[in-house]
C-alpha cells in the first residue's frame, strides 16, 4: 500500500530537527513508528498514520471528488432548466 503522507522534518513547536523512530518494543513486543523532536525540552511527537487511517483518507478524497462532481452536474442542470424555461416563455 502506498503511503501518501509526508512526515515533518522540522518541529512545528521549537523548529528543531525531527528524527524517525521505529522498531519493536522490548516490553510489549509491539511495533512502533513515530517522529520525535530531538530537543529534550520540547517532546513533540508525530505518529505515522495507520493503514485504516490511510484508507479513511483515500475514501474521503474520493467522496470529496464525487461531491464536487455532483455540484457541477446540479449547476449544469439548473442552468439547462432555466434556459428551457426562458425558451418556453419566448
C-alpha positions, 0 to 999 in steps of 0.5 A, spaced: 500 500 500 502 506 498 503 511 503 501 518 501 503 522 507 509 526 508 512 526 515 515 533 518 522 534 518 522 540 522 518 541 529 512 545 528 513 547 536 521 549 537 523 548 529 528 543 531 530 537 527 525 531 527 528 524 527 524 517 525 523 512 530 521 505 529 522 498 531 519 493 536 518 494 543 522 490 548 516 490 553 510 489 549 513 486 543 509 491 539 511 495 533 512 502 533 513 508 528 513 515 530 517 522 529 520 525 535 523 532 536 530 531 538 530 537 543 529 534 550 525 540 552 520 540 547 517 532 546 513 533 540 511 527 537 508 525 530 505 518 529 505 515 522 498 514 520 495 507 520 493 503 514 485 504 516 487 511 517 490 511 510 484 508 507 479 513 511 483 518 507 483 515 500 475 514 501 474 521 503 478 524 497 474 520 493 467 522 496 470 529 496 471 528 488 464 525 487 461 531 491 464 536 487 462 532 481 455 532 483 455 540 484 457 541 477 452 536 474 446 540 479 449 547 476 449 544 469 442 542 470 439 548 473 442 552 468 439 547 462 432 548 466 432 555 466 434 556 459 428 551 457 424 555 461 426 562 458 425 558 451 418 556 453 416 563 455 419 566 448 
